[in-house]
Amino acid sequence: MRFITKTLVTSLAVLLAGYLLKNHGITVNGSISAIMVALMLGLLNSFIKPILILLTIPITVFTFGIFFIVINVFMVELTSKIVDDFIVRDWIAALLFSVIVSLTTSFLEKFISNNTEEKTDK
């Protein structure tokens, strides 16, 4: 149930980011594409991102963690290469997309977890 909820929340965040950035180089063609993007981002963040983080520890330490942003942008770019109906024009668009999806997802997950905690407390 948690996986489905997290995927749907991320899909909503992808749709929102796609809507807000449609004139800035991001194209998400529908809700099915948003679900595919959410699933692919989840898979890439689970399997590829930890390997990249491990391999880039020296540069990440040298840049005081800022290189994590480059890794996140790369994950978005890689997702756009895999999912056909998700188009990212450039790295700036991918960066903005990543920030909007991260903020929206964390807000929605916090909102959902607060609502489920209130229901279980009663």
C-alpha positions as CSV (number, residue, x, y, z in Angstrom):
1,M,0.0,0.0,0.0
2,R,2.9,2.4,0.8
3,F,4.5,1.8,-2.6
4,I,1.2,2.6,-4.4
5,T,0.7,5.7,-2.3
6,K,4.2,6.9,-2.9
7,T,4.0,6.3,-6.6
8,L,0.7,8.2,-6.9
9,V,2.0,11.1,-4.9
10,T,5.1,11.3,-7.1
11,S,2.9,11.0,-10.1
12,L,0.9,14.0,-8.9
13,A,4.1,15.9,-8.3
14,V,5.3,15.0,-11.8
15,L,2.1,16.3,-13.3
16,L,2.3,19.5,-11.3
17,A,6.0,20.1,-12.3
18,G,5.1,19.3,-15.9
19,Y,2.3,21.8,-15.9
20,L,4.4,24.5,-14.2
21,L,7.4,24.0,-16.5
22,K,5.6,23.3,-19.8
23,N,7.0,26.6,-21.2
24,H,10.5,25.9,-19.8
25,G,11.3,22.6,-21.5
26,I,9.4,19.9,-19.7
27,T,6.7,17.8,-21.4
28,V,4.7,15.2,-19.6
29,N,2.0,13.7,-21.9
30,G,-0.8,12.6,-19.6
31,S,-1.3,10.8,-16.4
32,I,0.0,7.4,-17.6
33,S,3.2,9.1,-18.6
34,A,3.4,10.7,-15.1
35,I,2.9,7.3,-13.5
36,M,5.7,5.8,-15.7
37,V,8.0,8.7,-14.8
38,A,7.3,8.1,-11.1
39,L,8.0,4.4,-11.4
40,M,11.1,4.9,-13.4
41,L,12.4,7.6,-11.0
42,G,11.7,5.3,-8.1
43,L,13.6,2.4,-9.8
44,L,16.6,4.6,-10.8
45,N,16.8,6.2,-7.4
46,S,16.7,2.8,-5.8
47,F,19.3,1.0,-7.9
48,I,21.4,3.5,-9.9
49,K,21.6,6.5,-7.6
50,P,23.3,4.7,-4.7
51,I,26.0,3.4,-7.0
52,L,26.6,7.0,-8.4
53,I,26.7,8.4,-4.9
54,L,29.3,5.8,-3.9
55,L,31.4,6.4,-7.0
56,T,31.3,10.2,-6.6
57,I,32.0,10.5,-2.9
58,P,35.3,12.4,-3.4
59,I,33.8,15.1,-5.6
60,T,30.7,15.3,-3.4
61,V,32.9,15.9,-0.3
62,F,35.0,18.4,-2.2
63,T,31.8,20.4,-3.3
64,F,30.3,20.1,0.2
65,G,27.4,18.0,-1.1
66,I,26.4,20.2,-4.0
67,F,27.3,17.4,-6.5
68,F,24.1,15.6,-5.3
69,I,22.2,18.1,-7.4
70,V,24.1,17.0,-10.5
71,I,23.2,13.4,-9.6
72,N,19.5,14.3,-9.2
73,V,19.5,16.1,-12.6
74,F,21.2,13.1,-14.2
75,M,18.4,10.9,-12.8
76,V,15.8,13.1,-14.4
77,E,17.6,13.2,-17.7
78,L,18.0,9.4,-17.7
79,T,14.3,9.0,-17.0
80,S,13.5,11.3,-19.9
81,K,15.6,9.0,-22.2
82,I,13.8,5.9,-21.0
83,V,10.1,7.2,-20.8
84,D,9.1,8.3,-24.3
85,D,6.3,10.7,-23.3
86,F,8.5,12.6,-20.9
87,I,10.7,15.2,-22.5
88,V,13.3,17.3,-20.8
89,R,14.9,20.0,-23.0
90,D,18.0,20.8,-20.9
91,W,19.7,20.6,-17.5
92,I,18.2,23.7,-16.1
93,A,14.7,22.4,-16.9
94,A,15.7,19.0,-15.2
95,L,17.0,20.9,-12.2
96,L,13.7,22.9,-11.8
97,F,11.7,19.7,-12.4
98,S,13.7,17.9,-9.7
99,V,13.2,20.7,-7.2
100,I,9.5,21.0,-7.8
101,V,8.9,17.2,-7.6
102,S,11.0,17.0,-4.4
103,L,9.2,19.8,-2.7
104,T,5.7,18.7,-3.8
105,T,6.3,15.1,-2.9
106,S,7.6,15.9,0.6
107,F,4.6,18.3,1.2
108,L,2.0,15.7,0.0
109,E,3.6,12.8,1.9
110,K,3.7,14.9,5.1
111,F,0.0,15.9,4.5
112,I,-1.0,12.3,3.9
113,S,0.9,11.0,6.9
114,N,-0.6,13.6,9.2
115,N,-4.1,12.6,8.0
116,T,-3.5,8.9,8.6
117,E,-2.0,9.6,12.0
118,E,-5.1,11.6,13.0
119,K,-7.4,8.8,11.9
120,T,-5.5,6.2,13.9
121,D,-5.4,8.3,17.0
122,K,-9.2,8.4,17.2
